[in-house]
Amino acid sequence: MFQSLSNHAPKMLAVLRIMAALLFIQHGTQKLLGFPAAEFSPAAFSLFWWGGLLEIVGGGLILIGLFTRASAFLSSGMMAVAYFMFHAPNNFFPANNGGDASILFCFVFLLFVFTGPGAWSVDAAQSRENGQTNL
């Protein structure tokens, strides 16, 4: 029974990629556009502003599956930096320092660096056109 579930792994990887990207984009739009409602608005070109821009652009690329591995690598690194700069100094435990989302984004995006985007991606479509079988 479980062996037949493996046939759906590329599709479920794509579902994870799409959902993670949508949540990541939301963090960026909250910083830059105030949507959904935000507690603060970062100053233009500040570290938080650049973070929001990277969340929107990187999240958008990951969402459609374009340059997925590179975008996921940069996004994963950004989340690691965010965790250690802004969350870890407040408390050792991620549930107490508000950094659990940063850690989760970091490792989900790191997974995409190694697995690629899965099904339903621009990268996969381009690979098929070029006759390549692995991303």
N, C-alpha and C positions, 0 to 999 in steps of 0.2 A: 504494500500500500504506500509506504513512505517513499519508495523508489520512484513511483510515478509522480510524486510531488517535485522531484528534482527537475523534471521537464519544465516546470514553471519558474525555476530559479531566475532566469534572465528577466522575466516579467515582474517578479516580485522585487528584484533589485531595482528595476526602473521605478516601481511604485515608491520604494524607499527614497530613491534619488529625487523624485518629484516632490514628495511630501517634505523632505528635509530642505529642499531648495525653497519651497513656498514659505516655510517657517523662517528660514534664513533671510529671505527677501523682506519679510514682515519686520524683522529687527532693523533692517536698513531703512525701510520707509518710516518706521517709528522715529528714528533718529533724524532723518532729513526732511520728512514731510509731515511729521506729527500725526501720522495715521498708522495704526490705531493710536488713540490718544496717548501722548507721552508726557512724562513728568518734567522733562527738560528738553531744550533744543540746543544742540551744540553750536558753538561759534564756527563760522565758515573756516575751513582749512585746519581746524583743530584735529587732534588725534581721533576723537569720537566722530567727527565729520568724515574723515577719511575711512574710518571703520564702517560707517553707514554706507558710504559710496561703494566700498568693496563688498559689503553684504548684498547690495542691490545688483551690482554688475556680476560679481562671482556667482551669486545665487541665480541670476537670470541665465548665465551660461550653463550652470549645472542643471537648471530646470529643463532647458531644451536639449541638454546633452551635447553641447558644442565645446570643444577643448576641455572635456570633462576632467581628465586626469590632471592637467595643469591647473585648472580653476579649483579643483578639489584640493590639490596640494597647497596652493596659496591660501585658500580658505581655512584649511586645517591648521596651517601655521599661524594664521591670524587668530584663530580661536585659542590656540595654545598660549600665544602672547597675551591675549585678553585675559585668560584665566590667571596666569602668573603675575600680570601687572595689576589687575583690578580686583580680582576675587580672592586669590590665595592669601594676600597680606591681611585680609580681614578675619579669617578663621581657617583652621586646618581642614575642616569638613566641608565638602562642596554643598551639601544640603543646607548648611548654615551660612555659607559665604555667598550664596546666589550664583555660584559658578557651575552648577550641574549642567545647564544648557550648553555652556561653552565647552565643557569636557565632552559632552555627547556629540555636539557638532564636530569637534576636533576629530574624534575617532570614526564617526560615520563618513566624514569627508576623506579621512585617511583610507578607509575601506575602498572608496571609489578610485583612489589613486592606483590601487592594486587590482581591482576587479574591472574597472571601466564602468561605463554608464548603464550596462544592461540593455534591455530591449527599448524600443521606442525613443531613439535618440538620433540627433543629427550625425554624431560620430559613427554610429552603427550604419546609418544609411550611406554615408560617404565611404565607409569600408566596403560595403557590398558593391557600390559602384566601381570601386577600384579593384575589386576581386580579392580583397583581403578577408581572411576569416576570423582573425582575432583582433581585438582592439588593444 
